[in-house]
């Protein structure tokens, strides 16, 4: 398996982890009494990061800064 293929698989896995963790954590936080604005904001950032990692899969070299930040 080439480096490029491994990089694309890892981007998909990490992007999926970012998106998949938002829902269970969100269910806990959005109960009455558990939610604070900072937690909700961080969940939205993780969701956006996961989506943009998925979008970076076709050309990882063009999205190096996003990948390094994630």
N, CA, C, O and CB atoms as a CASP TS submission, in Angstrom:
PFRMAT TS
TARGET T0000
AUTHOR 0000-0000-0000
METHOD Language model
MODEL 1
PARENT N/A
ATOM      1  N   UNK     1       0.853  -1.174   0.000  1.00  0.00           N
ATOM      2  CA  UNK     1       0.000   0.000   0.000  1.00  0.00           C
ATOM      3  C   UNK     1       0.897   1.235   0.000  1.00  0.00           C
ATOM      4  O   UNK     1       1.826   1.331   0.803  1.00  0.00           O
ATOM      5  CB  UNK     1      -0.970  -0.001   1.228  1.00  0.00           C
ATOM      6  N   UNK     2       0.625   2.165  -0.886  1.00  0.00           N
ATOM      7  CA  UNK     2       1.434   3.368  -0.973  1.00  0.00           C
ATOM      8  C   UNK     2       1.117   4.364   0.126  1.00  0.00           C
ATOM      9  O   UNK     2       0.090   4.282   0.800  1.00  0.00           O
ATOM     10  CB  UNK     2       1.243   4.014  -2.309  1.00  0.00           C
ATOM     11  N   UNK     3       2.028   5.299   0.280  1.00  0.00           N
ATOM     12  CA  UNK     3       1.837   6.332   1.316  1.00  0.00           C
ATOM     13  C   UNK     3       0.576   7.149   1.087  1.00  0.00           C
ATOM     14  O   UNK     3      -0.152   7.480   2.024  1.00  0.00           O
ATOM     15  CB  UNK     3       3.041   7.263   1.360  1.00  0.00           C
ATOM     16  N   UNK     4       0.333   7.467  -0.185  1.00  0.00           N
ATOM     17  CA  UNK     4      -0.844   8.283  -0.503  1.00  0.00           C
ATOM     18  C   UNK     4      -2.136   7.552  -0.135  1.00  0.00           C
ATOM     19  O   UNK     4      -3.072   8.162   0.383  1.00  0.00           O
ATOM     20  CB  UNK     4      -0.854   8.650  -2.000  1.00  0.00           C
ATOM     21  N   UNK     5      -2.184   6.273  -0.396  1.00  0.00           N
ATOM     22  CA  UNK     5      -3.385   5.484  -0.078  1.00  0.00           C
ATOM     23  C   UNK     5      -3.580   5.392   1.441  1.00  0.00           C
ATOM     24  O   UNK     5      -4.702   5.504   1.934  1.00  0.00           O
ATOM     25  CB  UNK     5      -3.281   4.059  -0.692  1.00  0.00           C
ATOM     26  N   UNK     6      -2.496   5.190   2.168  1.00  0.00           N
ATOM     27  CA  UNK     6      -2.580   5.134   3.638  1.00  0.00           C
ATOM     28  C   UNK     6      -3.062   6.474   4.184  1.00  0.00           C
ATOM     29  O   UNK     6      -3.879   6.520   5.104  1.00  0.00           O
ATOM     30  CB  UNK     6      -1.201   4.763   4.259  1.00  0.00           C
ATOM     31  N   UNK     7      -2.553   7.557   3.616  1.00  0.00           N
ATOM     32  CA  UNK     7      -2.955   8.893   4.065  1.00  0.00           C
ATOM     33  C   UNK     7      -4.452   9.114   3.832  1.00  0.00           C
ATOM     34  O   UNK     7      -5.136   9.683   4.683  1.00  0.00           O
ATOM     35  CB  UNK     7      -2.133   9.979   3.331  1.00  0.00           C
ATOM     36  N   UNK     8      -4.960   8.665   2.684  1.00  0.00           N
ATOM     37  CA  UNK     8      -6.377   8.841   2.385  1.00  0.00           C
ATOM     38  C   UNK     8      -7.252   8.009   3.330  1.00  0.00           C
ATOM     39  O   UNK     8      -8.306   8.466   3.773  1.00  0.00           O
ATOM     40  CB  UNK     8      -6.660   8.457   0.927  1.00  0.00           C
ATOM     41  N   UNK     9      -6.812   6.799   3.630  1.00  0.00           N
ATOM     42  CA  UNK     9      -7.574   5.954   4.562  1.00  0.00           C
ATOM     43  C   UNK     9      -7.593   6.580   5.948  1.00  0.00           C
ATOM     44  O   UNK     9      -8.636   6.610   6.602  1.00  0.00           O
ATOM     45  CB  UNK     9      -6.974   4.530   4.630  1.00  0.00           C
ATOM     46  N   UNK    10      -6.446   7.081   6.401  1.00  0.00           N
ATOM     47  CA  UNK    10      -6.391   7.730   7.716  1.00  0.00           C
ATOM     48  C   UNK    10      -7.261   8.982   7.773  1.00  0.00           C
ATOM     49  O   UNK    10      -7.901   9.245   8.791  1.00  0.00           O
ATOM     50  CB  UNK    10      -4.953   8.091   8.062  1.00  0.00           C
ATOM     51  N   UNK    11      -7.289   9.750   6.693  1.00  0.00           N
ATOM     52  CA  UNK    11      -8.149  10.933   6.667  1.00  0.00           C
ATOM     53  C   UNK    11      -9.612  10.542   6.803  1.00  0.00           C
ATOM     54  O   UNK    11     -10.367  11.202   7.516  1.00  0.00           O
ATOM     55  CB  UNK    11      -7.935  11.728   5.375  1.00  0.00           C
ATOM     56  N   UNK    12     -10.015   9.483   6.130  1.00  0.00           N
ATOM     57  CA  UNK    12     -11.398   9.034   6.239  1.00  0.00           C
ATOM     58  C   UNK    12     -11.715   8.542   7.650  1.00  0.00           C
ATOM     59  O   UNK    12     -12.784   8.831   8.187  1.00  0.00           O
ATOM     60  CB  UNK    12     -11.675   7.929   5.225  1.00  0.00           C
ATOM     61  N   UNK    13     -10.785   7.802   8.244  1.00  0.00           N
ATOM     62  CA  UNK    13     -11.018   7.268   9.589  1.00  0.00           C
ATOM     63  C   UNK    13     -11.095   8.395  10.616  1.00  0.00           C
ATOM     64  O   UNK    13     -12.006   8.422  11.443  1.00  0.00           O
ATOM     65  CB  UNK    13      -9.904   6.276   9.974  1.00  0.00           C
ATOM     66  N   UNK    14     -10.150   9.315  10.565  1.00  0.00           N
ATOM     67  CA  UNK    14     -10.134  10.414  11.538  1.00  0.00           C
ATOM     68  C   UNK    14     -11.344  11.325  11.329  1.00  0.00           C
ATOM     69  O   UNK    14     -11.957  11.768  12.300  1.00  0.00           O
ATOM     70  CB  UNK    14      -8.822  11.229  11.420  1.00  0.00           C
ATOM     71  N   UNK    15     -11.692  11.609  10.070  1.00  0.00           N
ATOM     72  CA  UNK    15     -12.883  12.418   9.797  1.00  0.00           C
ATOM     73  C   UNK    15     -14.140  11.760  10.323  1.00  0.00           C
ATOM     74  O   UNK    15     -15.014  12.428  10.874  1.00  0.00           O
ATOM     75  CB  UNK    15     -13.024  12.670   8.309  1.00  0.00           C
ATOM     76  N   UNK    16     -14.235  10.445  10.153  1.00  0.00           N
ATOM     77  CA  UNK    16     -15.388   9.711  10.661  1.00  0.00           C
ATOM     78  C   UNK    16     -15.436   9.739  12.184  1.00  0.00           C
ATOM     79  O   UNK    16     -16.512   9.864  12.769  1.00  0.00           O
ATOM     80  CB  UNK    16     -15.357   8.270  10.164  1.00  0.00           C
ATOM     81  N   UNK    17     -14.285   9.623  12.824  1.00  0.00           N
ATOM     82  CA  UNK    17     -14.252   9.695  14.290  1.00  0.00           C
ATOM     83  C   UNK    17     -14.714  11.060  14.792  1.00  0.00           C
ATOM     84  O   UNK    17     -15.464  11.145  15.764  1.00  0.00           O
ATOM     85  CB  UNK    17     -12.837   9.402  14.806  1.00  0.00           C
ATOM     86  N   UNK    18     -14.266  12.132  14.127  1.00  0.00           N
ATOM     87  CA  UNK    18     -14.703  13.465  14.536  1.00  0.00           C
ATOM     88  C   UNK    18     -16.215  13.609  14.406  1.00  0.00           C
ATOM     89  O   UNK    18     -16.868  14.143  15.302  1.00  0.00           O
ATOM     90  CB  UNK    18     -13.999  14.538  13.701  1.00  0.00           C
ATOM     91  N   UNK    19     -16.770  13.137  13.301  1.00  0.00           N
ATOM     92  CA  UNK    19     -18.209  13.282  13.076  1.00  0.00           C
ATOM     93  C   UNK    19     -19.002  12.331  13.968  1.00  0.00           C
ATOM     94  O   UNK    19     -20.047  12.709  14.498  1.00  0.00           O
ATOM     95  CB  UNK    19     -18.549  13.027  11.602  1.00  0.00           C
ATOM     96  N   UNK    20     -18.518  11.108  14.138  1.00  0.00           N
ATOM     97  CA  UNK    20     -19.268  10.102  14.897  1.00  0.00           C
ATOM     98  C   UNK    20     -19.323  10.406  16.392  1.00  0.00           C
ATOM     99  O   UNK    20     -20.282  10.008  17.054  1.00  0.00           O
ATOM    100  CB  UNK    20     -18.654   8.738  14.685  1.00  0.00           C
ATOM    101  N   UNK    21     -18.342  11.088  16.935  1.00  0.00           N
ATOM    102  CA  UNK    21     -18.362  11.377  18.368  1.00  0.00           C
ATOM    103  C   UNK    21     -19.270  12.544  18.716  1.00  0.00           C
ATOM    104  O   UNK    21     -19.616  12.724  19.884  1.00  0.00           O
ATOM    105  CB  UNK    21     -16.965  11.664  18.855  1.00  0.00           C
ATOM    106  N   UNK    22     -19.664  13.338  17.733  1.00  0.00           N
ATOM    107  CA  UNK    22     -20.506  14.501  18.026  1.00  0.00           C
ATOM    108  C   UNK    22     -21.887  14.070  18.508  1.00  0.00           C
ATOM    109  O   UNK    22     -22.414  14.647  19.460  1.00  0.00           O
ATOM    110  CB  UNK    22     -20.638  15.394  16.785  1.00  0.00           C
ATOM    111  N   UNK    23     -22.472  13.077  17.875  1.00  0.00           N
ATOM    112  CA  UNK    23     -23.848  12.688  18.225  1.00  0.00           C
ATOM    113  C   UNK    23     -23.975  12.140  19.650  1.00  0.00           C
ATOM    114  O   UNK    23     -24.829  12.628  20.390  1.00  0.00           O
ATOM    115  CB  UNK    23     -24.349  11.647  17.243  1.00  0.00           C
ATOM    116  N   UNK    24     -23.167  11.146  20.081  1.00  0.00           N
ATOM    117  CA  UNK    24     -23.339  10.656  21.459  1.00  0.00           C
ATOM    118  C   UNK    24     -23.024  11.707  22.524  1.00  0.00           C
ATOM    119  O   UNK    24     -23.706  11.786  23.546  1.00  0.00           O
ATOM    120  CB  UNK    24     -22.459   9.452  21.680  1.00  0.00           C
ATOM    121  N   UNK    25     -22.006  12.498  22.283  1.00  0.00           N
ATOM    122  CA  UNK    25     -21.679  13.536  23.260  1.00  0.00           C
ATOM    123  C   UNK    25     -22.768  14.599  23.265  1.00  0.00           C
ATOM    124  O   UNK    25     -23.128  15.127  24.317  1.00  0.00           O
ATOM    125  CB  UNK    25     -20.301  14.172  22.951  1.00  0.00           C
ATOM    126  N   UNK    26     -23.292  14.911  22.078  1.00  0.00           N
ATOM    127  CA  UNK    26     -24.366  15.903  21.975  1.00  0.00           C
ATOM    128  C   UNK    26     -25.628  15.470  22.690  1.00  0.00           C
ATOM    129  O   UNK    26     -26.315  16.297  23.290  1.00  0.00           O
ATOM    130  CB  UNK    26     -24.680  16.178  20.529  1.00  0.00           C
ATOM    131  N   UNK    27     -25.944  14.183  22.636  1.00  0.00           N
ATOM    132  CA  UNK    27     -27.130  13.700  23.352  1.00  0.00           C
ATOM    133  C   UNK    27     -27.001  13.937  24.850  1.00  0.00           C
ATOM    134  O   UNK    27     -27.977  14.286  25.513  1.00  0.00           O
ATOM    135  CB  UNK    27     -27.353  12.209  23.075  1.00  0.00           C
ATOM    136  N   UNK    28     -25.806  13.748  25.380  1.00  0.00           N
ATOM    137  CA  UNK    28     -25.597  13.985  26.808  1.00  0.00           C
ATOM    138  C   UNK    28     -25.663  15.479  27.124  1.00  0.00           C
ATOM    139  O   UNK    28     -26.294  15.879  28.103  1.00  0.00           O
ATOM    140  CB  UNK    28     -24.243  13.405  27.256  1.00  0.00           C
ATOM    141  N   UNK    29     -25.020  16.296  26.306  1.00  0.00           N
ATOM    142  CA  UNK    29     -24.925  17.722  26.610  1.00  0.00           C
ATOM    143  C   UNK    29     -26.246  18.459  26.427  1.00  0.00           C
ATOM    144  O   UNK    29     -26.505  19.439  27.126  1.00  0.00           O
ATOM    145  CB  UNK    29     -23.875  18.357  25.745  1.00  0.00           C
ATOM    146  N   UNK    30     -27.081  18.006  25.502  1.00  0.00           N
ATOM    147  CA  UNK    30     -28.307  18.740  25.220  1.00  0.00           C
ATOM    148  C   UNK    30     -29.461  18.357  26.119  1.00  0.00           C
ATOM    149  O   UNK    30     -30.595  18.767  25.874  1.00  0.00           O
ATOM    150  CB  UNK    30     -28.701  18.532  23.805  1.00  0.00           C
ATOM    151  N   UNK    31     -29.201  17.586  27.145  1.00  0.00           N
ATOM    152  CA  UNK    31     -30.224  17.351  28.161  1.00  0.00           C
ATOM    153  C   UNK    31     -30.345  18.605  29.018  1.00  0.00           C
ATOM    154  O   UNK    31     -29.374  19.346  29.171  1.00  0.00           O
ATOM    155  CB  UNK    31     -29.879  16.100  29.038  1.00  0.00           C
ATOM    156  N   UNK    32     -31.516  18.847  29.572  1.00  0.00           N
ATOM    157  CA  UNK    32     -31.664  20.035  30.422  1.00  0.00           C
ATOM    158  C   UNK    32     -30.687  20.003  31.595  1.00  0.00           C
ATOM    159  O   UNK    32     -30.598  19.010  32.316  1.00  0.00           O
ATOM    160  CB  UNK    32     -33.106  20.142  30.944  1.00  0.00           C
ATOM    161  N   UNK    33     -29.972  21.078  31.772  1.00  0.00           N
ATOM    162  CA  UNK    33     -29.048  21.199  32.889  1.00  0.00           C
ATOM    163  C   UNK    33     -27.624  20.791  32.575  1.00  0.00           C
ATOM    164  O   UNK    33     -26.733  21.058  33.381  1.00  0.00           O
ATOM    165  CB  UNK    33     -29.537  20.392  34.014  1.00  0.00           C
ATOM    166  N   UNK    34     -27.367  20.159  31.446  1.00  0.00           N
ATOM    167  CA  UNK    34     -26.011  19.717  31.125  1.00  0.00           C
ATOM    168  C   UNK    34     -25.298  20.608  30.124  1.00  0.00           C
ATOM    169  O   UNK    34     -24.073  20.550  30.020  1.00  0.00           O
ATOM    170  CB  UNK    34     -26.051  18.326  30.594  1.00  0.00           C
ATOM    171  N   UNK    35     -26.017  21.416  29.400  1.00  0.00           N
ATOM    172  CA  UNK    35     -25.434  22.141  28.275  1.00  0.00           C
ATOM    173  C   UNK    35     -24.818  23.465  28.712  1.00  0.00           C
ATOM    174  O   UNK    35     -25.401  24.223  29.488  1.00  0.00           O
ATOM    175  CB  UNK    35     -26.490  22.389  27.210  1.00  0.00           C
ATOM    176  N   UNK    36     -23.651  23.710  28.202  1.00  0.00           N
ATOM    177  CA  UNK    36     -23.061  25.039  28.342  1.00  0.00           C
ATOM    178  C   UNK    36     -22.594  25.465  26.952  1.00  0.00           C
ATOM    179  O   UNK    36     -22.255  24.607  26.138  1.00  0.00           O
ATOM    180  CB  UNK    36     -21.869  25.047  29.387  1.00  0.00           C
ATOM    181  N   UNK    37     -22.567  26.759  26.660  1.00  0.00           N
ATOM    182  CA  UNK    37     -22.287  27.212  25.297  1.00  0.00           C
ATOM    183  C   UNK    37     -20.912  26.780  24.763  1.00  0.00           C
ATOM    184  O   UNK    37     -20.770  26.540  23.564  1.00  0.00           O
ATOM    185  CB  UNK    37     -22.388  28.708  25.245  1.00  0.00           C
ATOM    186  N   UNK    38     -19.926  26.683  25.612  1.00  0.00           N
ATOM    187  CA  UNK    38     -18.593  26.294  25.150  1.00  0.00           C
ATOM    188  C   UNK    38     -18.545  24.871  24.622  1.00  0.00           C
ATOM    189  O   UNK    38     -17.878  24.599  23.624  1.00  0.00           O
ATOM    190  CB  UNK    38     -17.597  26.444  26.266  1.00  0.00           C
ATOM    191  N   UNK    39     -19.245  23.969  25.280  1.00  0.00           N
ATOM    192  CA  UNK    39     -19.270  22.576  24.824  1.00  0.00           C
ATOM    193  C   UNK    39     -19.971  22.443  23.481  1.00  0.00           C
ATOM    194  O   UNK    39     -19.513  21.709  22.605  1.00  0.00           O
ATOM    195  CB  UNK    39     -19.961  21.690  25.859  1.00  0.00           C
ATOM    196  N   UNK    40     -21.068  23.144  23.323  1.00  0.00           N
ATOM    197  CA  UNK    40     -21.802  23.101  22.063  1.00  0.00           C
ATOM    198  C   UNK    40     -20.947  23.671  20.935  1.00  0.00           C
ATOM    199  O   UNK    40     -20.959  23.142  19.823  1.00  0.00           O
ATOM    200  CB  UNK    40     -23.128  23.879  22.180  1.00  0.00           C
ATOM    201  N   UNK    41     -20.216  24.729  21.205  1.00  0.00           N
ATOM    202  CA  UNK    41     -19.357  25.324  20.195  1.00  0.00           C
ATOM    203  C   UNK    41     -18.250  24.356  19.786  1.00  0.00           C
ATOM    204  O   UNK    41     -17.947  24.232  18.599  1.00  0.00           O
ATOM    205  CB  UNK    41     -18.757  26.632  20.711  1.00  0.00           C
ATOM    206  N   UNK    42     -17.646  23.675  20.749  1.00  0.00           N
ATOM    207  CA  UNK    42     -16.579  22.732  20.414  1.00  0.00           C
ATOM    208  C   UNK    42     -17.103  21.565  19.598  1.00  0.00           C
ATOM    209  O   UNK    42     -16.419  21.090  18.691  1.00  0.00           O
ATOM    210  CB  UNK    42     -15.911  22.218  21.678  1.00  0.00           C
ATOM    211  N   UNK    43     -18.303  21.094  19.902  1.00  0.00           N
ATOM    212  CA  UNK    43     -18.888  20.014  19.113  1.00  0.00           C
ATOM    213  C   UNK    43     -19.121  20.453  17.669  1.00  0.00           C
ATOM    214  O   UNK    43     -18.908  19.670  16.743  1.00  0.00           O
ATOM    215  CB  UNK    43     -20.204  19.548  19.741  1.00  0.00           C
ATOM    216  N   UNK    44     -19.550  21.680  17.473  1.00  0.00           N
ATOM    217  CA  UNK    44     -19.761  22.154  16.102  1.00  0.00           C
ATOM    218  C   UNK    44     -18.435  22.282  15.368  1.00  0.00           C
ATOM    219  O   UNK    44     -18.376  22.046  14.161  1.00  0.00           O
ATOM    220  CB  UNK    44     -20.497  23.504  16.103  1.00  0.00           C
ATOM    221  N   UNK    45     -17.374  22.650  16.068  1.00  0.00           N
ATOM    222  CA  UNK    45     -16.057  22.712  15.432  1.00  0.00           C
ATOM    223  C   UNK    45     -15.555  21.324  15.053  1.00  0.00           C
ATOM    224  O   UNK    45     -14.987  21.146  13.975  1.00  0.00           O
ATOM    225  CB  UNK    45     -15.051  23.392  16.360  1.00  0.00           C
ATOM    226  N   UNK    46     -15.758  20.342  15.924  1.00  0.00           N
ATOM    227  CA  UNK    46     -15.348  18.970  15.605  1.00  0.00           C
ATOM    228  C   UNK    46     -16.135  18.423  14.418  1.00  0.00           C
ATOM    229  O   UNK    46     -15.576  17.725  13.572  1.00  0.00           O
ATOM    230  CB  UNK    46     -15.535  18.056  16.825  1.00  0.00           C
ATOM    231  N   UNK    47     -17.419  18.732  14.350  1.00  0.00           N
ATOM    232  CA  UNK    47     -18.234  18.282  13.233  1.00  0.00           C
ATOM    233  C   UNK    47     -17.725  18.895  11.924  1.00  0.00           C
ATOM    234  O   UNK    47     -17.577  18.194  10.923  1.00  0.00           O
ATOM    235  CB  UNK    47     -19.713  18.647  13.463  1.00  0.00           C
ATOM    236  N   UNK    48     -17.464  20.185  11.937  1.00  0.00           N
ATOM    237  CA  UNK    48     -16.956  20.845  10.733  1.00  0.00           C
ATOM    238  C   UNK    48     -15.584  20.300  10.348  1.00  0.00           C
ATOM    239  O   UNK    48     -15.312  20.109   9.163  1.00  0.00           O
ATOM    240  CB  UNK    48     -16.879  22.363  10.948  1.00  0.00           C
ATOM    241  N   UNK    49     -14.726  20.050  11.316  1.00  0.00           N
ATOM    242  CA  UNK    49     -13.396  19.510  11.028  1.00  0.00           C
ATOM    243  C   UNK    49     -13.495  18.133  10.387  1.00  0.00           C
ATOM    244  O   UNK    49     -12.751  17.830   9.454  1.00  0.00           O
ATOM    245  CB  UNK    49     -12.557  19.434  12.310  1.00  0.00           C
ATOM    246  N   UNK    50     -14.394  17.306  10.872  1.00  0.00           N
ATOM    247  CA  UNK    50     -14.574  15.979  10.284  1.00  0.00           C
ATOM    248  C   UNK    50     -15.065  16.049   8.850  1.00  0.00           C
ATOM    249  O   UNK    50     -14.603  15.295   7.994  1.00  0.00           O
ATOM    250  CB  UNK    50     -15.545  15.169  11.112  1.00  0.00           C
ATOM    251  N   UNK    51     -15.994  16.946   8.586  1.00  0.00           N
ATOM    252  CA  UNK    51     -16.509  17.098   7.226  1.00  0.00           C
ATOM    253  C   UNK    51     -15.413  17.600   6.294  1.00  0.00           C
ATOM    254  O   UNK    51     -15.283  17.107   5.174  1.00  0.00           O
ATOM    255  CB  UNK    51     -17.711  18.061   7.206  1.00  0.00           C
ATOM    256  N   UNK    52     -14.634  18.560   6.735  1.00  0.00           N
ATOM    257  CA  UNK    52     -13.573  19.071   5.875  1.00  0.00           C
ATOM    258  C   UNK    52     -12.446  18.059   5.684  1.00  0.00           C
ATOM    259  O   UNK    52     -11.778  18.078   4.650  1.00  0.00           O
ATOM    260  CB  UNK    52     -13.016  20.354   6.451  1.00  0.00           C
ATOM    261  N   UNK    53     -12.223  17.189   6.643  1.00  0.00           N
ATOM    262  CA  UNK    53     -11.256  16.111   6.431  1.00  0.00           C
ATOM    263  C   UNK    53     -11.753  15.143   5.362  1.00  0.00           C
ATOM    264  O   UNK    53     -10.963  14.651   4.557  1.00  0.00           O
ATOM    265  CB  UNK    53     -10.988  15.358   7.746  1.00  0.00           C
ATOM    266  N   UNK    54     -13.041  14.870   5.348  1.00  0.00           N
ATOM    267  CA  UNK    54     -13.605  14.040   4.276  1.00  0.00           C
ATOM    268  C   UNK    54     -13.400  14.715   2.917  1.00  0.00           C
ATOM    269  O   UNK    54     -13.073  14.054   1.931  1.00  0.00           O
ATOM    270  CB  UNK    54     -15.116  13.778   4.525  1.00  0.00           C
ATOM    271  N   UNK    55     -13.594  16.024   2.876  1.00  0.00           N
ATOM    272  CA  UNK    55     -13.432  16.754   1.619  1.00  0.00           C
ATOM    273  C   UNK    55     -11.965  16.814   1.181  1.00  0.00           C
ATOM    274  O   UNK    55     -11.685  17.017   0.000  1.00  0.00           O
ATOM    275  CB  UNK    55     -13.990  18.168   1.759  1.00  0.00           C
ATOM    276  N   UNK    56     -11.045  16.643   2.103  1.00  0.00           N
ATOM    277  CA  UNK    56      -9.618  16.692   1.776  1.00  0.00           C
ATOM    278  C   UNK    56      -9.088  15.370   1.241  1.00  0.00           C
ATOM    279  O   UNK    56      -7.942  15.309   0.794  1.00  0.00           O
ATOM    280  CB  UNK    56      -8.827  17.090   2.994  1.00  0.00           C
ATOM    281  N   UNK    57      -9.888  14.313   1.275  1.00  0.00           N
ATOM    282  CA  UNK    57      -9.415  12.985   0.863  1.00  0.00           C
ATOM    283  C   UNK    57      -8.956  12.929  -0.593  1.00  0.00           C
ATOM    284  O   UNK    57      -7.909  12.334  -0.847  1.00  0.00           O
ATOM    285  CB  UNK    57     -10.508  11.970   1.075  1.00  0.00           C
ATOM    286  N   UNK    58      -9.661  13.505  -1.562  1.00  0.00           N
ATOM    287  CA  UNK    58      -9.211  13.360  -2.945  1.00  0.00           C
ATOM    288  C   UNK    58      -7.831  13.965  -3.220  1.00  0.00           C
ATOM    289  O   UNK    58      -7.087  13.432  -4.043  1.00  0.00           O
ATOM    290  CB  UNK    58     -10.211  13.991  -3.856  1.00  0.00           C
ATOM    291  N   UNK    59      -7.477  15.056  -2.555  1.00  0.00           N
ATOM    292  CA  UNK    59      -6.182  15.693  -2.796  1.00  0.00           C
ATOM    293  C   UNK    59      -5.568  16.154  -1.473  1.00  0.00           C
ATOM    294  O   UNK    59      -5.635  17.339  -1.146  1.00  0.00           O
ATOM    295  CB  UNK    59      -6.334  16.891  -3.769  1.00  0.00           C
ATOM    296  N   UNK    60      -4.969  15.233  -0.707  1.00  0.00           N
ATOM    297  CA  UNK    60      -4.417  15.606   0.596  1.00  0.00           C
ATOM    298  C   UNK    60      -3.289  16.630   0.532  1.00  0.00           C
ATOM    299  O   UNK    60      -3.117  17.418   1.462  1.00  0.00           O
ATOM    300  CB  UNK    60      -3.923  14.387   1.288  1.00  0.00           C
ATOM    301  N   UNK    61      -2.524  16.627  -0.548  1.00  0.00           N
ATOM    302  CA  UNK    61      -1.398  17.567  -0.646  1.00  0.00           C
ATOM    303  C   UNK    61      -1.877  19.015  -0.690  1.00  0.00           C
ATOM    304  O   UNK    61      -1.174  19.913  -0.225  1.00  0.00           O
ATOM    305  CB  UNK    61      -0.559  17.262  -1.890  1.00  0.00           C
ATOM    306  N   UNK    62      -3.053  19.248  -1.238  1.00  0.00           N
ATOM    307  CA  UNK    62      -3.582  20.610  -1.316  1.00  0.00           C
ATOM    308  C   UNK    62      -4.151  21.098   0.013  1.00  0.00           C
ATOM    309  O   UNK    62      -4.397  22.292   0.182  1.00  0.00           O
ATOM    310  CB  UNK    62      -4.652  20.684  -2.379  1.00  0.00           C
ATOM    311  N   UNK    63      -4.358  20.188   0.946  1.00  0.00           N
ATOM    312  CA  UNK    63      -4.990  20.539   2.229  1.00  0.00           C
ATOM    313  C   UNK    63      -4.054  20.221   3.405  1.00  0.00           C
ATOM    314  O   UNK    63      -4.510  19.786   4.462  1.00  0.00           O
ATOM    315  CB  UNK    63      -6.333  19.777   2.397  1.00  0.00           C
ATOM    316  N   UNK    64      -2.774  20.436   3.219  1.00  0.00           N
ATOM    317  CA  UNK    64      -1.797  20.086   4.254  1.00  0.00           C
ATOM    318  C   UNK    64      -2.016  20.842   5.557  1.00  0.00           C
ATOM    319  O   UNK    64      -1.831  20.279   6.636  1.00  0.00           O
ATOM    320  CB  UNK    64      -0.402  20.353   3.753  1.00  0.00           C
ATOM    321  N   UNK    65      -2.407  22.103   5.472  1.00  0.00           N
ATOM    322  CA  UNK    65      -2.585  22.901   6.686  1.00  0.00           C
ATOM    323  C   UNK    65      -3.752  22.369   7.513  1.00  0.00           C
ATOM    324  O   UNK    65      -3.650  22.261   8.735  1.00  0.00           O
ATOM    325  CB  UNK    65      -2.816  24.381   6.331  1.00  0.00           C
ATOM    326  N   UNK    66      -4.848  22.040   6.858  1.00  0.00           N
ATOM    327  CA  UNK    66      -5.997  21.460   7.568  1.00  0.00           C
ATOM    328  C   UNK    66      -5.626  20.140   8.219  1.00  0.00           C
ATOM    329  O   UNK    66      -5.981  19.889   9.371  1.00  0.00           O
ATOM    330  CB  UNK    66      -7.178  21.256   6.610  1.00  0.00           C
ATOM    331  N   UNK    67      -4.919  19.301   7.492  1.00  0.00           N
ATOM    332  CA  UNK    67      -4.523  17.991   8.024  1.00  0.00           C
ATOM    333  C   UNK    67      -3.574  18.158   9.211  1.00  0.00           C
ATOM    334  O   UNK    67      -3.699  17.450  10.211  1.00  0.00           O
ATOM    335  CB  UNK    67      -3.852  17.137   6.922  1.00  0.00           C
ATOM    336  N   UNK    68      -2.635  19.084   9.104  1.00  0.00           N
ATOM    337  CA  UNK    68      -1.712  19.326  10.218  1.00  0.00           C
ATOM    338  C   UNK    68      -2.452  19.855  11.442  1.00  0.00           C
ATOM    339  O   UNK    68      -2.103  19.510  12.572  1.00  0.00           O
ATOM    340  CB  UNK    68      -0.617  20.317   9.800  1.00  0.00           C
ATOM    341  N   UNK    69      -3.468  20.687  11.230  1.00  0.00           N
ATOM    342  CA  UNK    69      -4.236  21.233  12.344  1.00  0.00           C
ATOM    343  C   UNK    69      -5.074  20.157  13.028  1.00  0.00           C
ATOM    344  O   UNK    69      -5.250  20.182  14.247  1.00  0.00           O
ATOM    345  CB  UNK    69      -5.134  22.362  11.858  1.00  0.00           C
ATOM    346  N   UNK    70      -5.587  19.221  12.246  1.00  0.00           N
ATOM    347  CA  UNK    70      -6.419  18.160  12.812  1.00  0.00           C
ATOM    348  C   UNK    70      -5.557  17.175  13.561  1.00  0.00           C
ATOM    349  O   UNK    70      -6.068  16.202  14.115  1.00  0.00           O
ATOM    350  CB  UNK    70      -7.220  17.441  11.718  1.00  0.00           C
TER
END
